[in-house]
Amino acid sequence: MLKFSYCPYRLLFKRPFGTAHGLRTGTDSIFVRVEENGFTGYGEATLPPYLTETPAAVVERLQAFVQEKHRTAEEALIALQARAWQGSPGCRAALHMALIDLISRSQQRTVAKSLELTVRNNYSSLMTIGIMPATEIEDALRALPASGVLKVKVDGSGSLLSIEKIKSLDNRKLLIDSNQGLRSVDEALELIRATGEERILGFEQPFDKDAIELHAELGRRTAATVYADESIQDLAELEARHEAFGGINLKLMKCGGVDLARTMAERSLELGKQVMLGSMSESSLGCTAMAHLIPYAAVVDLDGPWLIQNDPFVGITMENGLIRMPGGPGWGTQLRADLGFASISA
């Protein structure tokens, strides 16, 4: 019999995490568990406060899905994939993650084998430095593992001092991310000049998600790749807006699941765009699931497990600047905390 349960959980950052959206100490999550015939699969919806989807909405949508009384995991997966989930991408991503995990574990297969994905090593891995006083940057850098690239959160000209400080302490390339915080192309170009054309890997979502022409103009005026994040969150937006960007940052909590992210990654490559795999600071569960799509990626920004202090799962690790996948069936993750799941009755 198919059993569903969930657990509200707050992932806590090791240090306050600053972006153009504000300063956060953690992120609210809903972990999903699905059980069948002695096997268990897990999924995750992690939702920063600037998203419209809330943890309460995830639980409500999850309960409605369970009320449909799907008899098997395969039947539930078919039902999940056969409908639109507008407004609930996090819930869909968590359910898809848990069902795929369960099915693969019951078959004693890895998800990578089930999806016929292969490993590649020619990508850049990211670790993130949030917005913080320049005096704290050295300690923050020391706490991060050696990645290929640093992502630097910025809030306009106020971040120029931080960029200079980072450059003086670290020789890695930088990817700048302003989370829609800039208002002009000149402001973005000032940050690019401060970073240096030889040091900058790309610029992620500098302007408001609907300021498409500003992104296109910046792309014309710099050699750095301009990545879409909030501007492109599903396949329809990819088709409509891709010409303004050189790359696309895919996130499970925005697109709705690994299957939809894979479709977007394949289409992005067809369109000649760089693919970045991102996260909403998910735990090792969500980041490990997304890491399965590394074969499509030029940039991998899955640093949640290194930023949070109470990760309830064990999954991906980093070695010599590259993500290493865990072994074992399913996603390969292991639960290491008592999450106290609450059952959902059909």
Secondary structure, DSSP 8 states (H G I E B T S, - for coil): --EEEEEEEEEEEEEEEEETTEEEEEEEEEEEEEEETTEEEEEEEEE-TTSS--HHHHHHHHHHHHTT--SSHHHHHHHHHTS--TT-HHHHHHHHHHHHHHHHHHTT-BHHHHTT------SEEEEEE-S--GGGHHHHHHHS---SEEEEE--GGGGHHHHHHHHHH--SEEEEE-TT----HHHHHHHHHHH-TTTEEEEE--S-TT-HHHHHHHHHH-SSEEEESTT--SHHHHHHHGGG-SEEEE-HHHH-SHHHHHHHHHHHHHTT-EEEE--SS--HHHHHHHHTTGGG-SEE---HHHHBS---EE--EEETTEEE---SSBT--EE-S----EEE--
